[in-house]
Amino acid sequence: MREKRDLRGIPQILPV
């Protein structure tokens, strides 16, 4: 999984 940040700077975890 990869941790990516949204445009608002919100950390989101993507199943990549």
Backbone as CSV, one residue per row, in Angstrom:
resi,resn,N_x,N_y,N_z,CA_x,CA_y,CA_z,C_x,C_y,C_z
1,MET,0.846,-1.206,0.000,0.000,0.000,0.000,0.882,1.257,0.000
2,ARG,0.370,2.274,-0.580,1.146,3.504,-0.646,0.390,4.647,0.020
3,GLU,1.120,5.455,0.761,0.480,6.587,1.431,0.584,7.829,0.553
4,LYS,-0.558,8.323,0.100,-0.540,9.505,-0.747,-1.378,10.614,-0.123
5,ARG,-0.961,11.858,-0.325,-1.692,12.972,0.281,-2.623,13.617,-0.730
6,ASP,-3.788,14.008,-0.246,-4.785,14.621,-1.116,-4.410,16.078,-1.399
7,LEU,-5.226,16.758,-2.171,-4.952,18.154,-2.500,-5.042,19.016,-1.247
8,ARG,-5.799,18.556,-0.262,-5.971,19.325,0.975,-4.911,18.931,1.998
9,GLY,-4.005,18.042,1.578,-2.940,17.617,2.484,-3.405,16.523,3.412
10,ILE,-4.454,15.779,2.961,-4.972,14.696,3.796,-4.319,13.375,3.392
11,PRO,-3.651,12.735,4.323,-2.977,11.468,4.052,-3.959,10.344,3.754
12,GLN,-3.883,9.789,2.558,-4.771,8.691,2.194,-3.943,7.472,1.813
13,ILE,-4.399,6.293,2.238,-3.662,5.066,1.926,-4.282,4.365,0.714
14,LEU,-3.479,4.239,-0.345,-3.987,3.609,-1.554,-3.450,2.192,-1.689
15,PRO,-4.307,1.268,-2.094,-3.921,-0.134,-2.272,-3.057,-0.328,-3.509
16,VAL,-1.870,0.255,-3.510,-0.984,0.136,-4.665,0.311,-0.550,-4.265
